[in-house]
Amino acid sequence: MKRFKEENQEELEFCPSAHHPSAPAHESFDISTTVDPSYVIALIRKLLPSDVKIGEKDALGSDELDKGPKTKGLEFHAVNLSENGGEVEAVAAAPNFGEVDNTKAVDDELQHHHDKHQGVMVGEETWEECGCILWDLAASEDHAEFMVQNLILEVLLATLVVSQSSRITEISLGIIGNLACHETPRKQIASTNGLVKVIVDQLFLDDVPCLCEACRSITLCLQGGEGVVCAEALQDEQILSRILWIADNALNLQLIEKSVGLLLASLESRKEVADILLPPLMKLGLSGLLINLFASEMSILTGERTSERYAVLELILRTIEALSVIDEYSEQICLNKELFQLLNELIKLPDKIEVANLCVTAAVLIANILTDATDLASDLSQDPTFLQGIFDIYPLASGDMEAQSALWSIIARLLSQVQESEMSPSDLHLFVAMFATKVDLIEDELLDHQLDDVEHESSATCGTKVNARRIALKRIFDILTQWKSLEDDKKKVSKGENYINEEDVDNLLNCCHKTWGSCTMDHS
């Protein structure tokens, strides 16, 4: 068995003697790690609250340390601490109250004794150090599963029940959050009696770090098949109102991100989870809250861009997008004029590279809205700057087939509303000038996807994209042809911002004709 380093011996007060024989093979720890399993167990023992009673056996006692995680049935009882009777003390160092002189040593010891017998958690500094180590170790799946096997969830449950320290509560929730990143421990969290409810109860604290970790833990617990357990613990309107209140009133960026992330998880998890949580959330004003948050973040974005806020804004947009595809509630999103105006402003932002993900998400959301609110396409078709913004976003969606499909869908819908034969030469010129600046993008798109269209036409996503792109390019071809038919004196414009290079127009027409020959057959 491995020895601890010297500093660990002093800190944990646990050091197996060298003459002790190794455990039999069938009783050895089954874990592949460079961290001594006994060290992990010793850390868990450090977290035990002082007022904990174990059933018939000391499940984390020294008798079991050499045998591995075999003891079951750990029960916690709020009792006064005594030296015997099957009860377990947390193996903790004396509390660290800072720099003190010898005259206070007796008083400190009396205070330590008093706190211990009153059931108050002592040795907070030592607890924090051990807890942070376990928090880090829980990021590893092997360590996480081993910790769960050795009753860390029961220890953390007891800790959360009695904790009067915000820092200890934060660390406990942080460990649970890391454990919930892994499937097996996440299932064990859901099945540990009372644990999910206690985690949810932490949402009523006023400490920002604790709220962040509580939201993160709940978000992770909503995933997978066991998410229903967490959803049922959240469904009370008082709890859901508290989550919405946190998201609406938080000033801390991380807390906004975690609370909105929790709302997003409620929509994107399994259908059973959404069925439980979405009706009461909508009744409590979820859609209005999200649009208000979007408006607030947009006012900051258009005033002075702060990169730290991009992640929050993207989460808000993703949550609105998730809501927009749910049939029962999409109308509340699609018919909201304030939302549509905000999205319009985002699409038209200059220097989109810095906010690329935001713009792509906004474009997907607009595509969803136009599917239900088809009348909006007519107004947008009269706004060349909006169409310019959509074309500008396309290169930013490279590799995202769903986003590219959404962009082509928008372009096709807007251009289908354009009546080029009835447009004035000046309006026609604006559209052609825009297409001419995008000739390279359009040509590259056609060349890159010729084979994809043939090979993947049966795919629903690819088929939709192909159809939308075909319609869009047909309409581009028609508009360019209409412009070409104008008398030369009506096409002449000074070489300025909207100057059109006819060679670019010819190249684009030829490219459309060559790649989509069928586009010209219907042209009148």
Disulfide bonds with the S-S distance in Angstrom:
none
